[in-house]
Amino acid sequence: MDSKTRLLTKAVTWQVAGLFSMSLIGYFFTGSVAAGGGIAIAGAVTGFVAYFVHELVWSKIAWGVSRR
């Protein structure tokens, strides 16, 4: 089992890798570092909110949950 510090570090490095890759993709499509970065940040924020809402919805669904 991972420690909380390891889990946090993995989450942060994953987010940084995602921002970097999305910035590159945005740059290749737009030719602008600023636009590429903006696309990456917007994607990260949108993804975070969508994941959070997704988890909230699933926390209300009892299907597949073992009640021991």
Secondary structure, DSSP 8 states (H G I E B T S, - for coil): ---HHHHHHHHHHHHHHHHHHHHHHHHHHHS-HHHHHHHHHHHHHHHHHHHHHHHHHHHT--TT----
